[in-house]
C-alpha cells in the first residue's frame, strides 16, 4: 500500500510539472491540462489493479497527458506530435523530470 501511494505521488508530481509546462507555452490550455492531470490520477486511484499503477511507465503517463491536452489520439512516440509547441514543451518537461528523479 505504501509503495502504491509513493508511486501515485510520483505520477502526480510528474503531471503537475507537465501542467506547468503547458501553462508556460499556452495559457489558454491550463485548465485542460489540469483536468487531464486530475483524470489520470483519478483513473489510477480507481484502478483495482495496483500492480498496473506500480508498473506504469512515466513516459506512457506523459504521452497520455500530452494526447489529452493536444487532442491527438493514439500517439505512441513523441515524434508523432510533430512540431506542436505544447507537446514539445511537455516532452522537454518530462525529460527534465526524469533526469532529476532517476
FIBATOR-363498 format. One record per residue: x, y, z of N, C-alpha, C, CB in turn; residue in one letter. Coordinates in nm, 4 decimals. Glycine has a CB too. Example, Ala and Ser with C-alpha at 12.3 -4.5 7.8 and 13.67 -1.06 7.14 Angstrom:
((1.3190, -0.5690, 0.7800), (1.2300, -0.4500, 0.7800), (1.3200, -0.3300, 0.7800), (1.1308, -0.4473, 0.9046), 'A')
((1.2850, -0.2250, 0.7080), (1.3670, -0.1060, 0.7140), (1.2900, 0.0030, 0.7870), (1.4084, -0.0598, 0.5725), 'S')
***
This chain:
((0.0833, -0.1201, 0.0000), (0.0000, 0.0000, 0.0000), (0.0874, 0.1260, 0.0000), (-0.0946, 0.0001, 0.1223), 'X')
((0.1932, 0.1250, 0.0830), (0.2814, 0.2418, 0.0890), (0.3528, 0.2641, -0.0438), (0.3839, 0.2253, 0.2013), 'X')
((0.3965, 0.1555, -0.1070), (0.4640, 0.1662, -0.2365), (0.3687, 0.2211, -0.3417), (0.5189, 0.0293, -0.2807), 'X')
((0.2438, 0.1761, -0.3377), (0.1433, 0.2246, -0.4319), (0.1215, 0.3748, -0.4139), (0.0105, 0.1484, -0.4134), 'X')
((0.1081, 0.4203, -0.2901), (0.0869, 0.5633, -0.2649), (0.2085, 0.6445, -0.3075), (0.0565, 0.5881, -0.1162), 'X')
((0.3272, 0.5904, -0.2861), (0.4504, 0.6587, -0.3287), (0.4520, 0.6731, -0.4815), (0.5767, 0.5805, -0.2798), 'X')
((0.4112, 0.5681, -0.5514), (0.4088, 0.5702, -0.6984), (0.3050, 0.6707, -0.7481), (0.3781, 0.4289, -0.7548), 'X')
((0.1878, 0.6704, -0.6865), (0.0845, 0.7670, -0.7246), (0.1324, 0.9100, -0.7008), (-0.0453, 0.7409, -0.6461), 'X')
((0.2031, 0.9303, -0.5909), (0.2565, 1.0634, -0.5601), (0.3580, 1.1050, -0.6669), (0.3223, 1.0650, -0.4192), 'X')
((0.4450, 1.0126, -0.7068), (0.5442, 1.0430, -0.8104), (0.4759, 1.0794, -0.9427), (0.6389, 0.9230, -0.8309), 'X')
((0.3721, 1.0050, -0.9779), (0.2985, 1.0328, -1.1020), (0.2314, 1.1698, -1.0932), (0.1925, 0.9221, -1.1292), 'X')
((0.1727, 1.2018, -0.9779), (0.1089, 1.3321, -0.9610), (0.2111, 1.4451, -0.9721), (0.0369, 1.3390, -0.8257), 'X')
((0.3291, 1.4265, -0.9138), (0.4339, 1.5293, -0.9250), (0.4742, 1.5499, -1.0706), (0.5575, 1.4903, -0.8410), 'X')
((0.4901, 1.4399, -1.1440), (0.5230, 1.4484, -1.2865), (0.4147, 1.5262, -1.3599), (0.5392, 1.3071, -1.3481), 'X')
((0.2898, 1.4904, -1.3373), (0.1793, 1.5562, -1.4076), (0.1698, 1.7045, -1.3730), (0.0477, 1.4872, -1.3744), 'X')
((0.1955, 1.7397, -1.2485), (0.1932, 1.8815, -1.2096), (0.3022, 1.9592, -1.2840), (0.2121, 1.8964, -1.0562), 'X')
((0.4174, 1.8957, -1.3013), (0.5253, 1.9597, -1.3772), (0.4823, 1.9794, -1.5227), (0.6555, 1.8750, -1.3699), 'X')
((0.4135, 1.8817, -1.5772), (0.3678, 1.8911, -1.7161), (0.2591, 1.9974, -1.7323), (0.3155, 1.7552, -1.7638), 'X')
((0.1717, 2.0112, -1.6326), (0.0708, 2.1185, -1.6351), (0.1412, 2.2534, -1.6414), (-0.0225, 2.1113, -1.5098), 'X')
((0.2462, 2.2707, -1.5624), (0.3244, 2.3942, -1.5643), (0.3862, 2.4207, -1.7000), (0.4329, 2.3890, -1.4597), 'X')
((0.4333, 2.3139, -1.7649), (0.4934, 2.3278, -1.8981), (0.3905, 2.3780, -1.9990), (0.5524, 2.1935, -1.9450), 'X')
((0.2691, 2.3271, -1.9897), (0.1620, 2.3725, -2.0797), (0.1335, 2.5197, -2.0543), (0.0326, 2.2879, -2.0601), 'X')
((0.1247, 2.5576, -1.9282), (0.0953, 2.6967, -1.8936), (0.1988, 2.7955, -1.9437), (0.0831, 2.7100, -1.7460), 'X')
((0.3221, 2.7513, -1.9520), (0.4284, 2.8414, -1.9995), (0.4188, 2.8703, -2.1487), (0.5642, 2.7818, -1.9688), 'X')
((0.3644, 2.7769, -2.2271), (0.3581, 2.7984, -2.3720), (0.2180, 2.8295, -2.4243), (0.4106, 2.6775, -2.4426), 'X')
((0.1157, 2.7941, -2.3463), (-0.0205, 2.8115, -2.3963), (-0.1171, 2.8280, -2.2785), (-0.0624, 2.6909, -2.4852), 'X')
((-0.1268, 2.9509, -2.2285), (-0.2069, 2.9778, -2.1081), (-0.3527, 2.9349, -2.1223), (-0.2014, 3.1251, -2.0748), 'X')
((-0.4070, 2.9415, -2.2418), (-0.5481, 2.9073, -2.2595), (-0.5757, 2.7584, -2.2384), (-0.5939, 2.9482, -2.3978), 'X')
((-0.4726, 2.6768, -2.2379), (-0.4912, 2.5332, -2.2168), (-0.4585, 2.4876, -2.0749), (-0.4063, 2.4568, -2.3137), 'X')
((-0.4392, 2.5807, -1.9828), (-0.4058, 2.5441, -1.8433), (-0.5151, 2.4591, -1.7795), (-0.3832, 2.6706, -1.7588), 'X')
((-0.6395, 2.4999, -1.7957), (-0.7496, 2.4235, -1.7348), (-0.7577, 2.2848, -1.7968), (-0.8845, 2.4977, -1.7520), 'X')
((-0.7444, 2.2769, -1.9268), (-0.7477, 2.1484, -1.9964), (-0.6351, 2.0578, -1.9450), (-0.7351, 2.1691, -2.1498), 'X')
((-0.5170, 2.1161, -1.9243), (-0.4022, 2.0389, -1.8750), (-0.4266, 1.9906, -1.7325), (-0.2736, 2.1237, -1.8806), 'X')
((-0.4793, 2.0769, -1.6488), (-0.5059, 2.0370, -1.5101), (-0.6165, 1.9317, -1.5038), (-0.5447, 2.1596, -1.4254), 'X')
((-0.7163, 1.9446, -1.5894), (-0.8222, 1.8434, -1.5957), (-0.7659, 1.7081, -1.6413), (-0.9348, 1.8894, -1.6913), 'X')
((-0.6707, 1.7108, -1.7342), (-0.6060, 1.5867, -1.7789), (-0.5292, 1.5234, -1.6633), (-0.5106, 1.6140, -1.8986), 'X')
((-0.4590, 1.6056, -1.5858), (-0.3854, 1.5559, -1.4685), (-0.4817, 1.4878, -1.3717), (-0.3100, 1.6719, -1.3971), 'X')
((-0.5916, 1.5557, -1.3418), (-0.6892, 1.5005, -1.2474), (-0.7484, 1.3697, -1.2987), (-0.8011, 1.6016, -1.2215), 'X')
((-0.7777, 1.3641, -1.4283), (-0.8349, 1.2422, -1.4865), (-0.7398, 1.1243, -1.4726), (-0.8690, 1.2643, -1.6338), 'X')
((-0.6129, 1.1482, -1.5041), (-0.5147, 1.0397, -1.4986), (-0.4951, 0.9913, -1.3554), (-0.3804, 1.0856, -1.5576), 'X')
((-0.4824, 1.0845, -1.2608), (-0.4632, 1.0455, -1.1204), (-0.5867, 0.9706, -1.0699), (-0.4354, 1.1705, -1.0316), 'X')
((-0.7052, 1.0214, -1.1014), (-0.8292, 0.9559, -1.0578), (-0.8387, 0.8153, -1.1161), (-0.9525, 1.0393, -1.0995), 'X')
((-0.8054, 0.8026, -1.2426), (-0.8098, 0.6731, -1.3100), (-0.7148, 0.5747, -1.2411), (-0.7731, 0.6884, -1.4598), 'X')
((-0.5971, 0.6214, -1.2049), (-0.5004, 0.5335, -1.1400), (-0.5441, 0.4972, -0.9981), (-0.3629, 0.5996, -1.1371), 'X')
((-0.6070, 0.5901, -0.9289), (-0.6565, 0.5611, -0.7936), (-0.7720, 0.4619, -0.7970), (-0.7009, 0.6903, -0.7239), 'X')
((-0.8550, 0.4716, -0.8998), (-0.9714, 0.3834, -0.9103), (-0.9363, 0.2475, -0.9684), (-1.0780, 0.4482, -0.9951), 'X')
((-0.8225, 0.2386, -1.0337), (-0.7807, 0.1129, -1.0948), (-0.7635, 0.0086, -0.9845), (-0.6482, 0.1310, -1.1764), 'X')
((-0.8391, -0.0964, -0.9921), (-0.8319, -0.2004, -0.8897), (-0.7012, -0.2778, -0.8938), (-0.9471, -0.2958, -0.9053), 'X')
((-0.6303, -0.2651, -1.0026), (-0.5053, -0.3381, -1.0154), (-0.3889, -0.2477, -0.9766), (-0.4876, -0.3916, -1.1589), 'X')
((-0.3539, -0.2481, -0.8485), (-0.2439, -0.1632, -0.8028), (-0.1142, -0.2011, -0.8727), (-0.2271, -0.1738, -0.6507), 'X')
((-0.1023, -0.3266, -0.9156), (0.0163, -0.3698, -0.9894), (0.0322, -0.2886, -1.1169), (0.0082, -0.5195, -1.0226), 'X')
((-0.0791, -0.2610, -1.1840), (-0.0735, -0.1821, -1.3075), (-0.0208, -0.0412, -1.2802), (-0.2128, -0.1745, -1.3727), 'X')
((-0.0613, 0.0177, -1.1695), (-0.0127, 0.1510, -1.1336), (0.1368, 0.1454, -1.1049), (-0.0894, 0.2067, -1.0111), 'X')
((0.1782, 0.0439, -1.0302), (0.3192, 0.0326, -0.9925), (0.4091, 0.0148, -1.1138), (0.3388, -0.0836, -0.8967), 'X')
((0.3618, -0.0597, -1.2113), (0.4477, -0.0844, -1.3279), (0.4273, 0.0198, -1.4385), (0.4208, -0.2240, -1.3836), 'X')
((0.3326, 0.1121, -1.4179), (0.3076, 0.2119, -1.5217), (0.4343, 0.2918, -1.5500), (0.1928, 0.3061, -1.4801), 'X')
((0.4575, 0.3105, -1.6751), (0.5770, 0.3778, -1.7232), (0.5525, 0.5287, -1.7242), (0.6163, 0.3268, -1.8648), 'X')
((0.6466, 0.6051, -1.6695), (0.6322, 0.7510, -1.6671), (0.6112, 0.8091, -1.8063), (0.7545, 0.8144, -1.6033), 'X')
((0.6779, 0.7523, -1.9052), (0.6640, 0.8061, -2.0401), (0.5242, 0.7802, -2.0960), (0.7696, 0.7453, -2.1325), 'X')
((0.4675, 0.6653, -2.0647), (0.3308, 0.6361, -2.1092), (0.2338, 0.7352, -2.0447), (0.2910, 0.4894, -2.0738), 'X')
((0.2554, 0.7641, -1.9165), (0.1723, 0.8621, -1.8456), (0.1853, 0.9993, -1.9128), (0.2131, 0.8708, -1.6952), 'X')
((0.3081, 1.0409, -1.9435), (0.3310, 1.1716, -2.0067), (0.2692, 1.1773, -2.1467), (0.4819, 1.2015, -2.0147), 'X')
((0.2804, 1.0696, -2.2219), (0.2202, 1.0661, -2.3560), (0.0673, 1.0721, -2.3477), (0.2640, 0.9386, -2.4313), 'X')
((0.0101, 1.0028, -2.2507), (-0.1349, 1.0067, -2.2301), (-0.1792, 1.1497, -2.1991), (-0.1767, 0.9107, -2.1154), 'X')
((-0.1046, 1.2148, -2.1115), (-0.1326, 1.3538, -2.0756), (-0.1238, 1.4431, -2.2002), (-0.0337, 1.4030, -1.9662), 'X')
((-0.0172, 1.4276, -2.2774), (0.0022, 1.5101, -2.3970), (-0.1101, 1.4888, -2.4986), (0.1375, 1.4788, -2.4617), 'X')
((-0.1556, 1.3653, -2.5121), (-0.2681, 1.3374, -2.6031), (-0.3933, 1.4100, -2.5575), (-0.2954, 1.1860, -2.6116), 'X')
((-0.4195, 1.4052, -2.4272), (-0.5372, 1.4746, -2.3727), (-0.5331, 1.6242, -2.4015), (-0.5470, 1.4516, -2.2219), 'X')
((-0.4168, 1.6833, -2.3781), (-0.4044, 1.8289, -2.3914), (-0.4067, 1.8727, -2.5373), (-0.2757, 1.8772, -2.3252), 'X')
((-0.3402, 1.7982, -2.6250), (-0.3331, 1.8387, -2.7659), (-0.4521, 1.7923, -2.8481), (-0.2073, 1.7859, -2.8277), 'X')
((-0.5245, 1.6933, -2.7959), (-0.6373, 1.6399, -2.8705), (-0.6000, 1.5315, -2.9691), (-0.7051, 1.7492, -2.9424), 'X')
((-0.4721, 1.4994, -2.9782), (-0.4281, 1.3912, -3.0667), (-0.4511, 1.2582, -2.9963), (-0.2777, 1.4078, -3.1063), 'X')
((-0.4838, 1.1559, -3.0707), (-0.5138, 1.0246, -3.0131), (-0.4155, 0.9198, -3.0634), (-0.6578, 0.9824, -3.0467), 'X')
((-0.3998, 0.8173, -2.9837), (-0.3192, 0.7006, -3.0204), (-0.1746, 0.7332, -3.0549), (-0.3821, 0.6315, -3.1361), 'X')
((-0.1191, 0.8328, -2.9887), (0.0215, 0.8667, -3.0098), (0.1057, 0.7728, -2.9244), (0.0505, 1.0170, -2.9744), 'X')
((0.2026, 0.7094, -2.9851), (0.2870, 0.6131, -2.9138), (0.4285, 0.6653, -2.8894), (0.2938, 0.4833, -2.9916), 'X')
((0.4706, 0.7601, -2.9709), (0.6051, 0.8170, -2.9560), (0.5973, 0.9688, -2.9723), (0.7043, 0.7551, -3.0604), 'X')
((0.6917, 1.0383, -2.9108), (0.6909, 1.1855, -2.9125), (0.6951, 1.2420, -3.0535), (0.8085, 1.2392, -2.8334), 'X')
((0.7646, 1.1749, -3.1440), (0.7797, 1.2259, -3.2806), (0.6454, 1.2398, -3.3515), (0.8709, 1.1342, -3.3611), 'X')
((0.5461, 1.1611, -3.3089), (0.4141, 1.1678, -3.3723), (0.3437, 1.3013, -3.3503), (0.3271, 1.0565, -3.3203), 'X')
((0.3895, 1.3805, -3.2533), (0.3305, 1.5119, -3.2292), (0.3823, 1.6168, -3.3271), (0.3586, 1.5563, -3.0867), 'X')
((0.4862, 1.5830, -3.4017), (0.5434, 1.6786, -3.4959), (0.6013, 1.7979, -3.4237), (0.4390, 1.7242, -3.5960), 'X')
((0.5733, 1.9183, -3.4742), (0.6315, 2.0395, -3.4146), (0.5298, 2.1136, -3.3260), (0.6827, 2.1336, -3.5254), 'X')
((0.4311, 2.0426, -3.2728), (0.3320, 2.1018, -3.1826), (0.4051, 2.1597, -3.0608), (0.2245, 1.9954, -3.1386), 'X')
((0.3946, 2.2917, -3.0409), (0.4715, 2.3584, -2.9352), (0.4318, 2.3111, -2.7954), (0.4530, 2.5090, -2.9448), 'X')
((0.3042, 2.2803, -2.7753), (0.2597, 2.2312, -2.6439), (0.3207, 2.0941, -2.6175), (0.1041, 2.2238, -2.6366), 'X')
((0.3135, 2.0054, -2.7154), (0.3693, 1.8710, -2.6993), (0.5213, 1.8770, -2.6787), (0.3354, 1.7837, -2.8222), 'X')
((0.5884, 1.9653, -2.7499), (0.7339, 1.9789, -2.7327), (0.7677, 2.0272, -2.5924), (0.7919, 2.0761, -2.8371), 'X')
((0.6888, 2.1196, -2.5399), (0.7106, 2.1687, -2.4045), (0.6861, 2.0582, -2.3016), (0.6197, 2.2888, -2.3762), 'X')
((0.5817, 1.9793, -2.3232), (0.5526, 1.8669, -2.2347), (0.6675, 1.7667, -2.2381), (0.4199, 1.7985, -2.2749), 'X')
((0.7156, 1.7372, -2.3575), (0.8268, 1.6424, -2.3714), (0.9522, 1.6930, -2.2998), (0.8575, 1.6180, -2.5201), 'X')
((0.9852, 1.8196, -2.3182), (1.1027, 1.8769, -2.2512), (1.0881, 1.8698, -2.0998), (1.1239, 2.0225, -2.2951), 'X')
((0.9709, 1.9020, -2.0510), (0.9459, 1.8991, -1.9078), (0.9512, 1.7561, -1.8544), (0.8105, 1.9625, -1.8762), 'X')
((0.8985, 1.6615, -1.9312), (0.9056, 1.5203, -1.8940), (1.0509, 1.4762, -1.8824), (0.8311, 1.4329, -1.9971), 'X')
((1.1300, 1.5082, -1.9824), (1.2732, 1.4683, -1.9800), (1.3464, 1.5323, -1.8630), (1.3430, 1.5077, -2.1124), 'X')
((1.3146, 1.6567, -1.8329), (1.3756, 1.7242, -1.7191), (1.3370, 1.6535, -1.5889), (1.3330, 1.8728, -1.7150), 'X')
((1.2109, 1.6165, -1.5747), (1.1641, 1.5462, -1.4554), (1.2386, 1.4139, -1.4392), (1.0119, 1.5217, -1.4628), 'X')
((1.2503, 1.3395, -1.5475), (1.3167, 1.2084, -1.5430), (1.4645, 1.2254, -1.5059), (1.3033, 1.1352, -1.6800), 'X')
((1.5293, 1.3241, -1.5636), (1.6727, 1.3423, -1.5351), (1.6964, 1.3799, -1.3889), (1.7320, 1.4506, -1.6268), 'X')
((1.6020, 1.4493, -1.3281), (1.6173, 1.4913, -1.1882), (1.5646, 1.3894, -1.0884), (1.5471, 1.6222, -1.1664), 'X')
((1.4867, 1.2918, -1.1349), (1.4249, 1.1954, -1.0443), (1.4632, 1.0512, -1.0746), (1.2759, 1.2094, -1.0499), 'X')
((1.5762, 1.0344, -1.1383), (1.6194, 0.8967, -1.1701), (1.7300, 0.8528, -1.0779), (1.6662, 0.8860, -1.3158), 'X')
***
